[in-house]
Amino acid sequence: SIGVREHLAPFLPGHSVDPEASGKLCGSDLCVPRKDGAVTAAPFGSAGILPISWMYIKMLGAQGLKAATSNAILNANYMAARLDGAYTVLFTGTNGQCAHEFVLDLRPLKAATGITEEDVAKRLQDYGFHSPTMSWPVGGTLMIEPTESEDLPELDRFCDAMLSIRAEMDDIGSGRIALEDSPLRNAPHILDDLVSEKWDRPYTREVGVYPAPWIRANKFWPSCARVDNVYGDRNLVCTCPPLSAYEDDADDEKKLDA
C-alpha cells in the first residue's frame, strides 16, 4: 500500500487490465479509476521493483553492468567447478559451464543416504549460511546464485561448508553414523544445545555448533531448532499474545460491572 497526501492522489498509478484497482478499491473518493501510469504488472504489486532495477542499472552504467555480470558468471562457475564431483551439477552447457547460477542435484545422495535437501539447508545454518533456493527449478536440488557481490573468501567458505556437509553424508552412507543421529538430521543446532546439561548424541557439541574452524570467530546462532516446515505452510501458527493482552482498562472495568 502507498500512502500519499490529497494533492498527490491524482498522480497515483492506474492499471490497464484492472482500472478499478486505482479507483474504488483504493479506499478513498480521491482515487479515480484510470488505465494509465501502471508501474507493475500486478495492480497491487510492489511499486519499488522497477525503480530499484532502473537505479541499479543507471548507477552502474554500461561498463559497470558488464563487469557485474561478468563477475556473477565467474563466481558461479568457480563454485560449480569446486563442488563438481562431490555433487552433480545440472544444466551445464556444451562446454560444461553455467550462467550466473547453478543447480546441485541432491537426489542421488538422498537415494543413497536418506539425506534430503532440507537437511542440507538446515545444516548450512550451523556453518553460518542461509540456504540457497531449495527444490526449484527441480525438486530435490539447491540452486546457488552467488551474484557479483561476494568476494573470493566468502565463496570459498561456502564451498568448504558444502564439501564438509558432503563428508557428513558419506559418514551416513558408510554406516559410521545413523541418519537419525547425524548432525544433518538434527540441524540446526542452537545455543541451548551448547549449554544444556543433556547431550545424548553420538557426535560432539563442537561438531554440532562449530563444524568449521572459521565459525568460532563469527558465529551465527539460529533462533530455534528444526521446525516442521510442511505443517507451518499448511497451518496458521500464531505466536502473538492472546487478544486479552490488548484489552484496556475500560474493557476490564466493563467486565467487573457485568
N, C-alpha and C positions, 0 to 999 in steps of 0.2 A: 504494500500500500504506500501511496505517496500523499503526504500532507502539505498543502500549499495555502497561502493567503488568498482572499477572494479575488484580488486583481490578477492573480495568475491562473485562475480556473479556466479562462478561455483558451489557454495555451496547453492544457493537458492533452496528452496524446489520444488519438482515436484508434479505430481498428477497422480495416476494410471488410473483414469477414463478420465481425460482431460489433456494429456501431453502438448497440445498447450498452456494451461494456463501458463506454465512456459517457453514457447518459444516465438513465435512471438507476443503473446498477452501482453508480459511484456513490450514491447515498446523499446527494445534495442537489437542490434545484439549480445550482450554478453550473452543473455539468450538463452539457448538451450532446446528444448522440452525434458522432461525426465519424467519417471513414478515413480521414487523412491524418498523418502525423504519427503512425504506429512506429514504435521503437523496438518491439519484439514480435516474434511470430505468434506468441500466445497473448491474448488480451490482458491477462493478469501475470505475465511473466516479469522477470527482473529487468527494470529499465537500465540497470548498470552494466549489463552484459556487453552490449555493443560499444558503449563509450569506453569501457575498460580495454577492450580489444583494440579499439582505434587509438587510444592513448599509448598502449604498448608499442604498436607499430609506428606511430608518429615519433615517439621519443627515441626509438632505436634507429630509425632511418633505414635506408636501403642496405647499407653496408652492415649496420648493426644487426638487422634482421637476418641477413645471410650468415653472419658469424654465429648468432644464437642458434639458428637452425643447424649449422654445421656441428656446433658443439653438442647439441642434443643428439644428433645422429651418431657422432663419435662416442659419446658417453654410453649410449645404448649398446652399440656394437662392442665396445670394450667389455662391458659387463656380461654380455651374452657370450663372448669368447671365453671369459674366465669361468663361467658357470657351465658351459657346454661340456658334456661328458659326465659331469655329476648329475645334470638334469638334461632332459630333452628340450631343445628349443624349437618351437613350432613356427611355421610360416616364414621361413627364411627364403631369400631369393635364390636365383640360379648361382650366384657367387657365394652363397652361404651367409649373407649378411641380412640385417633387418633395417628398419627405418628408425624412427625416434623412440620406439618402444619394442619390447619383445615379450613373448609368452613362454613360460615354463610349464611343461606338461607334467603334472604330478600323478596322473592316473596309473602309469606303470608301477610307481612306488607305492601307491595305495593298494594295488593288487598284490604286491609282494610283502608289504609290511602292515597294512591296515591303517597307516597314517593318512589323514585327509588334508586337503588344502587348508581347512580351518585350523587344524593342529599346527601347521607351519605358520599360519597367520598369527595365531596366539603366541607361539614361541618367539616370533620376531619381536614381540613386545619386551621379552626378557633381554633381548640384545639391544634394546633402545630404538627400535624402528616400528613405525606404524606400517601395517601390512599394505602391500600394493593391492591393486584391483583383484578381487578374488572371483573365480568362476565366470569370467567374462573376457573375451567373447566365447570361450569354450568352458564348459563345466569341468571342474577338477583341475583348474590351472591358476596360475598367478600371472598377471600382466604387469610388467615392470616398466615404468617410464621415468627415467632419471632426470629428464629435462636438461636444460643448459645451465642450470643454476648451481649444481652440485660440483664440488671440487674433487680431485682425484682421491685424497684420503678418505672422503666420505663414501665414494664409490667402492673403494677397497674394503671399507668396514662392512658395508652391506654384503659384498661378495663373500667376505670372510665369514659373516654370520650365516649366510645360506650354505656355505660349504661345511661349516660346523654342524648345522642342522642336518645336512645330508649324512654326516658321520653318525649323528644320533639315530637317524633312520636305519643305518647299517647295523647298529647295535641291536635294534629290534629285529631286523631281518635275520641276523645271525643267532638270535636266541639269547644274547647276553643279558637282555632285559626284556621283561614282558611289556606289551603295548600299554596296558592299563597302568603300569607302574612307571612309565617313562616320563622324562621331563617334557616331551612333546605333548602327551595327552594331558598332563597336569598343568600345562602353561595356560595363562601367565602366572608367574609367582609374585606374590605381593609382599609388602613389608611384614604383615602378620606372619607369613611363613618363616621369615628370618628370625623373628623374636619369639615365636611361640615355643613353649616348652616341649610340645609334642612334635615329633618328626619321625614318621614311620615309613618313609620312602627309601628305596634301595640306593638312591644317589644322594650325594651330599647337598647341604643347603647352598654351598658355594656353586655347585653345578646348576642349581635351580635359579639363583638370583644373580650370579656373576659368571655367566657361561663363557665370557671372553675377557681378555686382560684389560681392554680399554674401558670397560663398563664401570669399573670402580671410580674412575676419575669424573664420570658424568653419568650417573645412574638415573634412568627414568623409571619411576615406580608406577605401575598400573594401579588404578584406584580400587579395582576389585578383581577377584579371580575369575575363573571360567564361568560364563553365563550361558543359558540356553537361548541361542540366537533365534532358533525357529519359533520357540514359544513367544519370545519377545516380539517377533514380526507378526505373529498371528493374534496376539492378545495385548490389550491396553494395560500396561503396568504403570500405575501412578505412585510415585514416591513422594508426592507433595503432602503437606499436612492435611488433616481432615477439615471439612468445611466449618466445623465448630471452632477451629482455631482462628477463623476470620470474623467470628461474631463479636460485635462491640458490646459495650456496657449496656446500651439501651436494649439490646436483644436479651441480655441476661436479666435485666430488670423486668421485662415483659414476661419472661419465664417465671420469675418469682411471683409477680402479680397474679399469674394464672394459677 
